[in-house]
Structure formats: structure tokens, C-alpha cells
């Protein structure tokens, strides 16, 4: 994935949940997206479109997704890497 492109971040849940919220941090751990609702694609599949900017730096971007199922909070962390052209 390259800087100045759109990154589609997808997730799927096995349980019925409320809308998941996504947080994205840059390589310096600055929050770029803070607890934004993801979009329902189908069934229990959700996605978020992150538009990287030309001002973003190359490196590893953190992703945290949180959702609620009944009395439980589900949390998952992952990452994606952006590089220069």
C-alpha cells in the first residue's frame, strides 16, 4: 500500500455485535482516526476506508477495532504498512 491511496480495512465477527469502532494511529502513534464507526458490508462483516494523504509518512500504522456484544467488549489490534511510491 502506498501513501496517498485508500486503504480498505475489513473485519468479521462471529458474534452479533453493535457497530464496531475503529482507531488508527500513524508510525509515531499519533491518532489519525479516533473511535469512528465502521460500515456494515454484509452479515457480520464491516469495513472502513482510510484515505492516506501525501503528508503521511511511510511506516507501520496501528489499527484497533472495538465492538460490544451483550455485556462483553471485543477488541482486536492489527496494522498495515504504507510505503513511498
C-alpha positions in Angstrom: 0.0 0.0 0.0 1.2 3.4 -0.9 0.9 6.9 0.6 -1.9 8.9 -1.0 -4.1 5.8 -1.6 -7.3 4.5 0.0 -6.9 1.5 2.4 -9.9 -0.7 2.9 -9.8 -2.2 6.4 -12.2 -5.2 6.9 -13.2 -7.3 9.8 -15.7 -10.0 10.5 -17.3 -11.0 13.8 -18.6 -14.4 14.8 -21.0 -12.9 17.4 -23.8 -10.4 17.0 -22.3 -7.0 17.9 -23.1 -3.3 17.9 -21.3 -1.3 15.3 -17.5 -1.6 15.7 -15.4 1.5 16.3 -12.0 1.8 14.6 -9.0 3.8 15.8 -5.9 4.3 13.5 -2.5 5.6 14.6 0.4 6.6 12.5 4.0 5.3 12.9 4.6 7.9 15.6 1.5 6.7 17.5 -0.5 9.9 16.7 -4.2 9.2 16.5 -5.5 9.8 12.9 -8.9 8.2 13.3 -10.4 8.1 16.8 -13.3 5.7 17.5 -15.2 6.1 14.2 -18.0 3.7 13.3 -17.2 1.1 10.7 -19.6 0.4 7.8 -21.7 -2.8 7.6 -20.9 -4.7 4.4 -23.0 -7.8 4.9 -23.9 -10.2 7.8 -21.2 -9.6 10.4 -18.6 -8.1 8.0 -17.6 -4.5 8.5 -15.2 -2.1 6.8 -13.6 1.3 7.0 -12.0 3.3 4.1 -8.9 5.1 5.3 -7.6 7.8 2.9 -3.9 8.2 3.4 -2.5 11.7 2.5 0.6 12.8 0.8 1.7 14.3 4.1 1.6 10.9 5.9 4.9 9.1 6.5 5.9 5.7 5.3 5.7 3.0 8.0 3.5 0.9 10.2 0.0 2.2 11.0 -1.8 0.7 14.0 -5.4 -0.4 13.9 -7.6 -1.1 16.9 -11.2 -2.2 16.5 -13.6 -2.4 19.4 -17.2 -3.7 19.5 -19.8 -4.7 22.1 -21.6 -8.0 22.2 -24.0 -8.1 25.1 -22.1 -7.4 28.3 -18.7 -8.0 26.6 -16.3 -5.7 24.7 -14.4 -7.3 21.9 -11.1 -5.7 21.0 -8.6 -6.5 18.3 -5.3 -4.9 17.2 -3.6 -5.1 13.8 -1.5 -3.0 11.5 -0.9 -2.1 7.9 2.2 -0.6 6.2 2.3 2.4 3.9 5.3 2.9 1.7 6.5 5.6 -0.7 6.0 5.1 -4.4 
